[in-house]
Amino acid sequence: MKFIPAIISVLFINLASAQEKQVKYYSLSELKNAVVDSVIAVDLKKMNLSELPPELMRFKHIQYLDLSKNKFSNVTGLENFPHLRYLNLEKNRLDYFPVSICQLTEIETLILNRNYFESIPACIEYCQQLKTIDLWYTSVTTLPQEITRIPTLEAIDLTGIQINKERQEQLKQMLPRVKLTLSPPCNCTH
């Protein structure tokens, strides 16, 4: 497995800032006794989830949510967390980009790697605070033009995706100020 320093460093910066604030990540069992306004980080990774737990919905101040390594094929209800800054949906079963992400106007980091979706909707432009998108080993080969309207966007990881040299050049021209991490170009049609 090859790690990409640029993306890893951005992720560590985001995680480090969470740790600097001494953020406590709550598990599902800890949420039962938690004070609603005090919960800003929740760790639900590796829980075999295919939908958001109903008990999560009362915590409106969540900023960091880890849903990685579950069984989500779609995620609805994310709009209930308007303060979400960090969302990890890595290694789920997402066939489509969760459109509810587009309602997360404070989101800064999206980890969506190792899922099955092929495109990102134009509504991604509403994520005006977005800095990092991790899409490695998805099937995304094109990005919507609307992504260029996100002024804060710093990095997109497209490692492991079969993209030919011409398409890679188009992506670089479309996003000249964004650090694009790409695998070597393929001899393919996309």
C-alpha positions as CSV (number, residue, x, y, z in Angstrom):
1,M,0.0,0.0,0.0
2,K,1.4,3.4,-1.0
3,F,0.7,6.4,1.3
4,I,0.6,9.8,-0.3
5,P,2.4,12.4,1.9
6,A,0.4,15.4,0.8
7,I,-3.0,14.0,1.7
8,I,-1.7,12.3,4.8
9,S,-0.2,15.5,6.1
10,V,-3.5,17.4,5.5
11,L,-5.4,14.7,7.3
12,F,-2.9,14.7,10.2
13,I,-3.3,18.5,10.4
14,N,-7.1,18.1,10.7
15,L,-6.8,15.3,13.2
16,A,-4.1,17.2,15.1
17,S,-6.3,20.3,15.4
18,A,-9.1,18.0,16.9
19,Q,-6.6,16.6,19.4
20,E,-5.3,20.0,20.3
21,K,-8.8,21.0,21.3
22,Q,-8.8,17.8,23.4
23,V,-11.8,16.4,21.5
24,K,-13.3,13.3,23.0
25,Y,-14.6,10.8,20.5
26,Y,-17.7,9.1,21.9
27,S,-18.7,5.5,21.0
28,L,-22.3,4.6,20.5
29,S,-22.6,3.1,24.0
30,E,-21.1,6.3,25.5
31,L,-23.7,8.4,23.8
32,K,-26.5,7.1,25.9
33,N,-25.3,9.0,29.0
34,A,-23.6,11.9,27.2
35,V,-24.7,15.5,27.6
36,V,-26.2,16.5,24.2
37,D,-24.4,19.8,23.8
38,S,-21.0,18.4,24.8
39,V,-20.7,15.8,22.1
40,I,-18.7,17.1,19.1
41,A,-16.9,13.9,18.0
42,V,-18.3,10.4,17.4
43,D,-16.5,7.2,16.4
44,L,-18.8,4.6,14.9
45,K,-16.2,2.8,12.8
46,K,-16.3,-1.0,12.3
47,M,-19.8,-1.3,13.8
48,N,-21.5,-3.1,10.9
49,L,-23.8,-0.2,10.4
50,S,-25.9,0.2,7.2
51,E,-27.8,3.4,8.5
52,L,-27.2,6.1,11.0
53,P,-28.3,5.0,14.5
54,P,-31.4,6.9,15.6
55,E,-29.8,7.8,18.9
56,L,-27.2,9.8,17.0
57,M,-29.8,12.3,15.7
58,R,-30.2,14.2,19.0
59,F,-26.5,15.3,18.9
60,K,-26.7,18.4,16.7
61,H,-23.2,19.8,17.5
62,I,-21.2,16.9,16.1
63,Q,-18.2,18.2,14.2
64,Y,-16.2,15.0,13.7
65,L,-17.9,11.8,12.6
66,D,-16.1,8.5,11.8
67,L,-18.4,6.0,9.9
68,S,-15.5,4.1,8.3
69,K,-15.5,0.4,7.7
70,N,-19.2,-0.2,7.9
71,K,-21.8,-1.3,5.4
72,F,-23.4,1.9,4.2
73,S,-24.7,1.7,0.7
74,N,-26.3,5.1,1.1
75,V,-26.2,7.6,3.9
76,T,-29.2,9.7,4.7
77,G,-29.6,12.1,7.7
78,L,-26.2,13.8,7.5
79,E,-28.0,17.2,7.1
80,N,-28.9,16.8,10.8
81,F,-25.3,17.6,11.6
82,P,-24.9,21.2,10.3
83,H,-21.6,21.7,12.2
84,L,-19.9,18.7,10.7
85,R,-16.3,19.5,9.7
86,Y,-14.8,16.0,9.3
87,L,-16.6,13.0,7.8
88,N,-15.0,9.6,7.3
89,L,-17.0,7.2,5.2
90,E,-14.0,5.2,4.1
91,K,-14.4,1.5,3.1
92,N,-18.2,1.3,3.0
93,R,-20.4,0.1,0.2
94,L,-21.5,3.5,-1.3
95,D,-22.7,3.0,-4.8
96,Y,-23.6,6.8,-5.0
97,F,-22.0,9.9,-3.6
98,P,-24.3,10.7,-0.6
99,V,-26.1,13.9,-1.7
100,S,-26.8,14.8,1.9
101,I,-23.1,15.7,2.1
102,C,-23.9,18.7,-0.1
103,Q,-25.9,20.2,2.8
104,L,-22.8,20.2,5.0
105,T,-21.8,23.8,4.6
106,E,-19.1,23.6,7.3
107,I,-17.4,20.4,6.1
108,E,-13.7,20.6,5.6
109,T,-12.5,17.0,5.2
110,L,-14.3,14.2,3.3
111,I,-12.8,10.7,3.5
112,L,-14.6,8.6,0.9
113,N,-12.0,6.2,-0.3
114,R,-12.6,2.5,-1.2
115,N,-16.3,3.0,-2.1
116,Y,-18.0,2.2,-5.4
117,F,-19.5,5.5,-6.6
118,E,-18.4,6.8,-10.0
119,S,-19.3,10.5,-9.8
120,I,-19.6,13.5,-7.5
121,P,-22.8,15.6,-7.9
122,A,-22.6,19.3,-8.9
123,C,-24.1,20.2,-5.5
124,I,-20.6,19.6,-4.0
125,E,-20.1,23.4,-4.7
126,Y,-22.3,24.1,-1.6
127,C,-19.5,22.7,0.6
128,Q,-17.8,26.1,0.6
129,Q,-15.4,25.2,3.5
130,L,-14.2,22.0,1.9
131,K,-10.4,21.6,2.0
132,T,-9.7,17.9,1.4
133,I,-11.4,15.1,-0.5
134,D,-10.0,11.6,-0.3
135,L,-11.4,9.6,-3.3
136,W,-8.6,7.0,-3.7
137,Y,-9.7,3.6,-5.0
138,T,-13.2,4.8,-5.9
139,S,-14.4,4.8,-9.5
140,V,-14.5,8.6,-9.9
141,T,-12.7,9.6,-13.1
142,T,-14.2,13.0,-13.6
143,L,-15.1,15.9,-11.3
144,P,-18.0,18.3,-11.8
145,Q,-17.0,21.8,-13.0
146,E,-18.8,23.1,-9.9
147,I,-16.0,21.9,-7.7
148,T,-13.9,24.8,-9.0
149,R,-16.3,27.1,-7.1
150,I,-15.0,25.9,-3.7
151,P,-12.5,28.6,-2.7
152,T,-11.0,26.6,0.2
153,L,-10.2,23.4,-1.7
154,E,-6.6,22.4,-1.2
155,A,-6.2,18.6,-2.0
156,I,-8.0,15.8,-3.8
157,D,-6.6,12.3,-3.7
158,L,-7.5,10.2,-6.8
159,T,-4.8,7.6,-6.2
160,G,-5.6,4.1,-7.5
161,I,-8.1,5.4,-10.1
162,Q,-7.6,4.5,-13.8
163,I,-7.3,7.9,-15.5
164,N,-5.5,8.5,-18.8
165,K,-2.9,11.2,-19.3
166,E,-5.3,13.5,-21.3
167,R,-7.9,13.4,-18.5
168,Q,-5.3,13.9,-15.8
169,E,-4.1,17.0,-17.6
170,Q,-7.7,18.3,-17.9
171,L,-8.1,17.8,-14.2
172,K,-4.9,19.7,-13.5
173,Q,-6.0,22.6,-15.7
174,M,-9.5,22.6,-14.2
175,L,-8.0,22.8,-10.6
176,P,-4.7,24.6,-10.9
177,R,-4.4,25.6,-7.2
178,V,-5.5,22.2,-5.9
179,K,-3.0,19.5,-5.0
180,L,-4.2,16.5,-7.1
181,T,-2.7,13.2,-6.1
182,L,-2.9,10.8,-9.0
183,S,-1.6,7.3,-9.9
184,P,0.5,7.1,-13.1
185,P,-1.7,7.5,-16.2
186,C,-3.3,4.5,-17.7
187,N,-3.6,3.4,-21.3
188,C,-7.3,3.6,-21.1
189,T,-10.2,5.6,-22.5
190,H,-11.1,7.6,-19.4
